[in-house]
Amino acid sequence: MVAVQDLQGQLADVRAVRRHAEVFGRTWGDQAWQRQVFDRAREARRTALLPDFDVVRDDAGADFLVANGELLVRAEDLDARAGGLAAGLGLAPEPIAALDGRVVRLVRAGATGAELQRDAAALRRKGVPATLNFVPPMAVVMKSQGGAEPSARRWPSPPAAPAPTAGPVRVAVVDTGLTRQTRSDGWLAGLAVDPGNIDELDVSPANGLLDAAAGHGTAVAGLIQHEAPEVPIAMYAAVPPDGAAFESDIAAAMVTAVRDGFAARQSVVLNLSLGTTTIDDRPALALQVALDIIDELSAAEPDLDVLVVAAAGNYGTDKPVWPAAARGVVAVGALTQSMLPAPWSSHGHWVDCSVIGDGVLSVYVEGEEDPFFDTAADSYGPDPWALHFGTSFAAPQVSGRVAHVAVTEKVDLHDALGRVLTRARRIPDLGRTLAIQPPIG
């Protein structure tokens, strides 16, 4: 009977993956539909009193999400002349303390994305390299329709989670945080800190339904725990459950996560299941500064190590996605269940490796899906399991596996990465293909 149930669960999951591909295929790349998603998200954020974002378009007609009311500039580029030019546009400087003041917000309350795009261009023409504050979109915010799909399959209960400061390595996750819902099967036990790293699930809009990216961080943490049960996980809720956070806030959380790990005398695998393209393909400024600070922190701690692992993105192009495409970051793309390139995965020479990201089993959260995002909305009860889709759920497989190898084989993080990648087959624009979470069946 158990074997029959297992087979039935696998067949149901195969059908769910096919259905997701059909739903996703109808809306992926549909700018008109994505604009509806963006407009709904913006209206909900205003009602929830969350910081507003806007949509700007480049010369090729591509859309980008950006923060309203502010630009970013490096402090070293904001001398007296540059400050005067910014002031002439009504932009007031506000250094970001969590980034050691190296990035300055240039703030004009109420300025729209289009106005800020013009202001940034005007400043750059005069030699001031100001940039927009990009919003890395998560989940269906970017992919449009088709969220998680329920699964009857599950993993056996895990061993007891280690204490946060136990062992030489931790995995830090900058994401939506964790649900405060408790599970009876032991997964993610003790990881939620309330208040602190909680995913509130239903904020924007507060309508009794799961937000667009609700449970994202919970599913990511589940995958890491599955791959590295002996390694503590530290969660940072930098992204609201609608899946839209400013890059400056994500960057601040990145630096905090590494500093916290080093304060506990632990090396840090930093998992970033998020990313953004930029209009000029240059690195997103705040994210790059965060990586620079992390490099300096690592250089000052010869006995500790940092490895940043980031999702390659779900844009389906070779346009670089940040921070994944940055130097020194492990960029993880997605494969189908057949271990072939997922058509929606971002790709390019900058992608280091790829794993299955199409129908990945992990834990999920209780609640009702919003039919706006999934026309066959599902309901999740206690101890839910689901199939997840996107490079967001490829990256944590690599983060967890590297952390596991580092701890069990007593090597540093970069040596562990080398061992994970050794002998893996390489395919064009998706790096080395790794079999971590197995295909269904």
C-alpha positions in Angstrom: 0.0 0.0 0.0 2.8 2.4 0.8 4.4 1.8 -2.6 1.1 2.4 -4.3 0.6 5.7 -2.4 4.1 6.8 -3.2 3.5 6.1 -6.9 0.2 8.0 -6.8 1.9 10.9 -5.2 4.6 11.0 -7.8 2.1 10.8 -10.7 0.1 13.6 -9.1 3.3 15.7 -8.8 4.2 15.0 -12.5 0.7 16.3 -13.5 1.1 19.3 -11.2 4.4 20.2 -12.9 2.8 19.9 -16.4 -0.1 22.1 -15.3 2.2 24.7 -13.9 4.1 24.8 -17.2 0.9 25.3 -19.1 -0.3 28.1 -16.8 3.1 29.8 -16.6 3.5 29.5 -20.3 0.4 31.6 -20.9 1.5 34.5 -18.9 5.4 34.4 -18.9 6.7 37.4 -20.8 3.2 38.9 -21.2 3.9 42.5 -20.4 0.3 43.5 -20.3 -0.4 40.8 -17.7 2.7 41.7 -15.7 1.5 45.3 -15.6 -1.7 44.2 -14.0 0.3 42.3 -11.4 2.5 45.3 -10.7 -0.5 47.7 -10.5 -2.4 45.4 -8.1 0.8 45.1 -6.0 1.3 48.8 -5.8 -2.3 49.5 -4.8 -2.1 46.8 -2.1 1.1 48.3 -0.8 -0.5 51.7 -0.5 -3.3 50.2 1.5 -0.8 48.3 3.7 1.3 51.5 4.2 4.4 49.8 2.7 7.0 51.8 0.7 5.8 52.3 -2.8 7.5 51.2 -6.0 7.0 52.1 -9.6 7.6 50.6 -13.1 10.0 52.2 -15.5 10.8 51.1 -19.0 14.1 51.2 -20.9 14.6 52.1 -24.6 14.0 48.5 -25.6 10.6 48.4 -23.9 11.6 46.2 -20.9 10.0 46.9 -17.5 11.9 47.4 -14.3 10.6 47.8 -10.7 12.2 50.7 -8.8 11.7 52.5 -5.5 9.6 55.7 -5.6 11.0 58.8 -4.1 14.8 58.1 -4.1 17.9 57.5 -6.1 21.2 55.9 -4.9 24.7 57.1 -5.2 28.0 56.0 -3.6 29.1 58.4 -0.9 32.5 58.8 -2.6 30.8 60.2 -5.7 28.8 62.7 -3.7 31.2 65.6 -3.3 30.2 69.2 -2.8 29.6 69.8 -6.5 27.5 66.6 -6.8 25.6 67.4 -3.7 24.7 70.8 -5.1 23.5 69.3 -8.4 21.3 66.8 -6.4 20.0 69.6 -4.3 19.1 71.6 -7.4 16.8 68.7 -8.3 15.2 68.7 -4.8 17.1 65.5 -3.8 18.2 65.4 -0.1 21.0 63.0 1.0 20.4 60.3 3.5 23.4 57.9 4.1 22.5 54.3 4.7 24.1 53.4 8.1 23.8 49.6 7.6 26.0 50.0 4.6 28.6 51.9 6.6 27.4 55.2 5.0 29.0 54.1 1.7 25.6 54.4 -0.1 23.5 57.5 0.1 19.8 57.8 -0.7 19.0 60.9 -2.7 15.4 61.5 -1.5 12.5 63.5 -2.9 9.3 62.4 -1.4 6.6 61.6 -4.0 8.9 61.5 -7.0 7.8 58.8 -9.5 9.9 56.3 -11.2 9.8 58.2 -14.5 10.8 61.4 -12.8 13.7 59.7 -11.0 14.8 58.1 -14.2 15.1 61.5 -15.8 16.9 62.9 -12.7 19.4 60.1 -12.7 20.1 60.6 -16.4 20.6 64.4 -15.8 23.0 63.7 -12.9 25.0 61.2 -15.0 25.3 63.6 -17.8 27.1 65.9 -15.3 29.3 63.2 -14.0 27.4 62.1 -11.0 26.7 58.3 -11.3 23.4 58.2 -9.5 21.2 55.2 -10.1 17.7 53.9 -9.4 17.0 51.8 -6.3 15.9 48.6 -8.0 13.3 46.2 -6.6 14.3 42.6 -7.1 10.9 40.9 -7.8 10.1 37.5 -6.3 7.9 34.6 -7.3 4.8 35.4 -9.3 5.5 39.1 -9.0 7.9 38.5 -11.8 6.8 35.2 -13.3 3.1 36.2 -13.4 0.7 33.3 -12.9 1.3 29.9 -11.3 2.5 29.6 -7.7 3.3 26.6 -5.6 1.4 23.3 -6.1 0.3 21.0 -3.3 2.2 17.7 -2.9 1.2 14.5 -1.0 4.9 13.6 -0.8 7.0 14.6 2.1 10.4 14.0 3.7 11.0 12.0 6.8 11.2 14.0 10.0 14.6 15.7 10.5 17.0 15.4 13.4 16.8 18.1 16.0 18.0 21.4 14.6 21.4 22.6 15.9 21.6 25.7 18.1 22.1 29.0 16.2 25.7 29.4 17.2 26.6 25.7 17.1 29.3 24.5 14.7 31.7 26.2 12.4 29.2 27.2 9.6 25.8 28.7 9.4 23.6 29.4 6.4 22.1 32.9 6.4 19.0 33.4 4.3 17.9 36.9 3.3 14.3 36.4 2.1 10.7 36.8 3.3 11.5 35.2 6.7 9.7 32.2 8.2 6.1 31.5 9.1 5.2 31.6 12.8 3.0 28.6 12.1 4.3 25.5 13.9 4.6 22.0 12.3 4.2 18.7 14.0 6.7 16.9 11.8 9.8 18.7 13.1 10.8 20.7 10.0 12.1 24.2 10.7 11.5 23.8 14.5 12.9 26.6 16.5 14.0 28.8 13.5 11.2 31.4 13.7 12.0 34.4 16.0 8.9 36.4 16.8 9.4 39.3 16.5 12.4 39.2 14.3 12.3 37.1 11.2 8.6 36.4 10.7 6.8 36.1 7.3 3.4 37.6 8.0 1.9 35.9 4.9 -1.1 38.1 4.4 -0.2 41.8 4.4 -0.4 43.2 0.9 -3.3 43.0 0.4 -4.6 41.9 3.8 -7.5 39.9 2.4 -7.3 36.5 4.2 -5.3 35.0 1.3 -1.6 34.3 0.9 0.4 37.1 -0.6 2.3 36.6 -3.8 5.6 35.5 -2.2 4.1 34.2 1.1 6.0 31.2 2.3 9.0 31.8 -0.1 11.6 32.0 2.7 10.0 29.1 4.5 10.3 26.8 1.5 13.9 28.0 0.9 14.8 27.2 4.5 13.2 23.8 4.2 15.5 22.9 1.3 18.6 24.1 3.2 17.7 22.1 6.2 17.0 19.0 4.1 20.5 19.3 2.5 22.4 20.3 5.7 20.4 19.2 8.8 23.6 19.6 11.0 24.1 23.3 10.0 22.2 26.1 11.8 20.1 28.5 9.6 19.7 32.2 10.3 16.8 33.9 8.7 16.5 37.6 7.8 13.1 38.9 6.8 14.2 41.7 4.4 11.4 41.1 1.9 7.7 41.6 2.6 5.4 38.7 1.7 4.3 40.4 -1.6 7.9 39.7 -2.9 9.0 43.3 -3.6 11.8 44.8 -1.5 14.2 47.6 -2.3 17.7 46.5 -3.2 19.0 48.9 -0.5 17.1 47.0 2.2 18.3 43.6 0.9 21.9 44.9 0.8 21.7 46.1 4.4 20.4 42.6 5.5 23.2 40.9 3.6 25.9 42.8 5.5 24.1 42.2 8.8 23.8 38.5 8.1 27.6 38.1 7.6 28.4 40.3 10.6 26.1 38.2 12.8 27.8 35.0 11.6 31.3 36.3 12.2 30.3 37.6 15.6 29.4 34.0 16.5 32.7 32.8 15.0 31.0 31.0 12.2 31.7 31.0 8.5 28.6 32.0 6.4 26.9 30.6 3.4 24.7 33.5 2.3 21.7 32.4 0.3 20.0 35.0 -1.9 16.9 33.6 -3.7 16.3 36.9 -5.4 17.8 39.2 -8.0 17.2 42.0 -10.4 18.2 43.1 -13.9 19.2 46.7 -14.4 18.6 49.1 -17.2 22.3 49.4 -18.2 23.3 45.9 -17.2 25.6 47.3 -14.6 25.6 45.8 -11.1 22.8 47.1 -8.8 24.6 49.7 -6.8 23.6 48.8 -3.2 23.9 45.1 -3.8 27.4 45.6 -5.1 28.4 47.7 -2.2 27.1 45.1 0.2 29.3 42.5 -1.6 32.3 44.8 -1.4 31.8 45.2 2.4 31.4 41.4 2.8 34.6 40.9 0.9 36.4 43.3 3.3 34.9 41.6 6.3 36.1 38.2 5.1 39.6 39.5 4.3 39.8 40.8 7.9 38.8 37.3 9.3 41.4 34.8 7.9 39.9 32.0 10.0 36.4 32.6 8.7 34.9 32.3 5.2 31.9 33.6 3.2 30.3 32.1 0.2 27.4 34.0 -1.5 25.0 31.8 -3.5 22.3 33.6 -5.5 19.4 32.6 -7.8 20.2 33.3 -11.4 16.7 34.7 -12.0 13.6 33.7 -14.0 13.9 36.2 -16.9 14.6 33.6 -19.6 17.4 35.7 -21.1 21.2 36.1 -20.8 20.8 39.6 -19.4 22.8 39.6 -16.2 20.9 39.4 -12.9 22.3 40.9 -9.8 23.8 39.9 -7.4 24.1 36.5 -9.1 26.2 37.8 -11.9 28.6 39.7 -9.6 32.2 38.5 -9.3 32.7 35.9 -6.7 29.0 35.0 -6.3 27.8 31.5 -7.1 25.0 32.0 -9.6 22.5 29.1 -9.8 20.2 28.4 -12.7 17.3 26.0 -13.1 16.8 22.7 -14.9 13.6 20.8 -15.7 12.7 17.5 -14.3 14.5 16.0 -17.3 17.7 17.8 -16.3 17.4 20.1 -19.3 17.6 23.9 -19.2 14.4 25.4 -17.9 13.2 27.8 -20.6 12.4 30.5 -18.1 15.8 30.3 -16.3 18.2 33.2 -16.8 21.4 32.0 -18.3 24.7 33.2 -19.6 28.5 32.9 -19.1 28.0 34.2 -15.6 25.9 31.2 -14.4 28.1 28.8 -12.4 25.8 25.8 -11.9 22.3 24.6 -12.2 20.0 22.1 -10.5 16.3 21.1 -10.8 14.1 24.2 -10.2 10.9 23.0 -11.8 8.7 21.3 -9.3 11.0 21.2 -6.2 9.6 19.5 -3.1 9.8 21.5 0.1 7.7 22.6 3.1 5.1 25.4 2.7 2.7 27.4 4.8 -1.0 27.1 5.8 -3.4 29.3 4.0 -5.5 29.9 0.8 -3.9 30.9 -2.4 -5.1 34.1 -4.2 -6.9 33.2 -7.4 -5.5 36.3 -9.0 -2.2 34.6 -9.2 -3.4 31.0 -9.6 -6.8 30.5 -11.2 -7.0 27.0 -9.7 -6.1 28.4 -6.2 -5.2 25.7 -3.7 -5.8 25.5 0.1 -3.0 24.3 2.4 -3.8 22.8 5.8 -1.4 21.9 8.7 2.1 20.6 7.9 1.8 21.5 4.2 4.2 20.3 1.5 4.4 21.8 -2.0 6.2 21.8 -5.3 8.0 25.1 -5.9 9.2 26.6 -9.1 12.0 29.0 -10.0 15.7 29.6 -9.5 14.8 30.7 -6.0 14.5 27.0 -5.1 17.6 26.0 -7.0 20.0 28.2 -5.1 19.2 26.8 -1.6 19.9 23.3 -2.8 23.5 24.4 -3.6 23.8 26.5 -0.4 22.7 23.5 1.7 24.9 21.0 -0.1 28.0 23.2 0.2 27.4 23.8 3.9 26.9 20.1 4.5 30.2 19.2 2.7 32.1 21.9 4.5 31.0 20.7 8.0 31.1 16.9 7.4 34.4 16.9 5.5 35.9 19.7 7.6 37.0 21.9 4.7 36.4 25.6 4.1 33.5 26.8 2.0 35.3 27.4 -1.2 36.9 24.0 -1.0 33.5 22.5 -0.3 32.1 24.3 -3.4 34.9 22.8 -5.5 34.0 19.3 -4.2 30.3 19.8 -5.0 31.1 20.9 -8.6 33.8 18.3 -9.3 33.0 16.0 -12.2 29.6 17.7 -12.8 28.7 17.9 -16.5 28.8 21.4 -18.0 26.2 22.8 -20.4 26.4 26.1 -22.3 25.2 29.1 -20.3 24.0 27.1 -17.3 27.4 26.0 -15.9 27.7 22.6 -14.2 24.6 20.6 -13.8 24.1 19.1 -10.4 21.7 16.4 -9.2 20.8 17.5 -5.7 17.0 17.3 -5.2 16.1 14.2 -7.4 13.6 14.3 -10.2 10.1 13.2 -9.4 9.9 9.4 -9.6 
